[in-house]
């Protein structure tokens, strides 16, 4: 079905307060209506506005229609603007609901294949009271009660006829449709699809937007170093006594190298060799905490924090268990995070391969970065 959208944004929002109507107030980095319109990107949109808001709305790139003195009058103005254009279905939405999802929109359009209309709603789960003079005057059975939301979807011709015949004063378009005898299906709504009514609703909406835009990065690292002559190895920042050392251009801390590469990987920044080329003599014998500190610093410079990391050391010897807590603490110190975000563990390869033959140590690491 050819579907269009009517967004009703002609109200003054007196309960919200402020000099600017709520639909034009800033939510994050753009006005509420900009968020609302973004949810319907790619669809034909008619925006019903108050005459005083035309200058604000001119740059939004949608069709503008001036609304009436009531909500149902504004909806009718939007419907008349679509009349004769070939539209078969229409979504009618409140401009002050900026967080509607595309999934909900798709469910509504799908429901119109078998119903005259469809509207999102959530079951009432709280107890309901009647009140009088500041006191509880009675209770209401919540069975079968729903909290209505928008957009409300309808086949175009029936809802236009219903509005033209309605005397006015309807609470929403579902009431107009039902008064005309249309069947309206209930589609599962969304808790995040809140309507901005009071000042506190903006804080809730901003928290939801932040959650929806969460940027999580995942990186993996892998490193191997062979044994050579020596009497200790550096692993995850801890000097561990051993009958051999690890061979490498730096201090050959295989665990810290794998973790550093995991962080670089999460940032799409290659590996240690890109930032600290082994061909550069200044890094000969360098302590690996320099590399790890650089990687986590680069992450923070881009607004990320470490969510967690996990390092696995693969070797027969030395035994890692007695040193694992010290390694965890040292990695956490270098990265400036709590130890609970760092995991260090070990395994063997069951005497198979180069680690099983005790020719060297391998390490795997995973790091999660979260936009702060």
Secondary structure as GFF3:
##gff-version 3
##sequence-region A 1 372
A	DSSP	beta_strand	3	9	.	.	.	ID=ss1
A	DSSP	three_ten_helix	22	24	.	.	.	ID=ss2
A	DSSP	beta_strand	26	27	.	.	.	ID=ss3
A	DSSP	beta_strand	30	31	.	.	.	ID=ss4
A	DSSP	alpha_helix	32	39	.	.	.	ID=ss5
A	DSSP	beta_strand	44	49	.	.	.	ID=ss6
A	DSSP	three_ten_helix	51	53	.	.	.	ID=ss7
A	DSSP	alpha_helix	54	57	.	.	.	ID=ss8
A	DSSP	three_ten_helix	58	60	.	.	.	ID=ss9
A	DSSP	beta_strand	63	66	.	.	.	ID=ss10
A	DSSP	alpha_helix	71	82	.	.	.	ID=ss11
A	DSSP	beta_strand	89	94	.	.	.	ID=ss12
A	DSSP	alpha_helix	102	111	.	.	.	ID=ss13
A	DSSP	beta_strand	117	123	.	.	.	ID=ss14
A	DSSP	beta_strand	128	132	.	.	.	ID=ss15
A	DSSP	beta_strand	135	140	.	.	.	ID=ss16
A	DSSP	beta_strand	146	155	.	.	.	ID=ss17
A	DSSP	alpha_helix	156	165	.	.	.	ID=ss18
A	DSSP	alpha_helix	173	179	.	.	.	ID=ss19
A	DSSP	beta_strand	184	188	.	.	.	ID=ss20
A	DSSP	alpha_helix	199	212	.	.	.	ID=ss21
A	DSSP	beta_strand	216	229	.	.	.	ID=ss22
A	DSSP	beta_strand	232	235	.	.	.	ID=ss23
A	DSSP	beta_strand	238	241	.	.	.	ID=ss24
A	DSSP	beta_strand	244	246	.	.	.	ID=ss25
A	DSSP	alpha_helix	254	266	.	.	.	ID=ss26
A	DSSP	alpha_helix	272	275	.	.	.	ID=ss27
A	DSSP	three_ten_helix	281	283	.	.	.	ID=ss28
A	DSSP	alpha_helix	289	301	.	.	.	ID=ss29
A	DSSP	beta_strand	304	314	.	.	.	ID=ss30
A	DSSP	three_ten_helix	321	323	.	.	.	ID=ss31
A	DSSP	alpha_helix	324	335	.	.	.	ID=ss32
A	DSSP	three_ten_helix	339	341	.	.	.	ID=ss33
A	DSSP	beta_strand	342	347	.	.	.	ID=ss34
A	DSSP	alpha_helix	353	356	.	.	.	ID=ss35
A	DSSP	beta_strand	360	371	.	.	.	ID=ss36
###
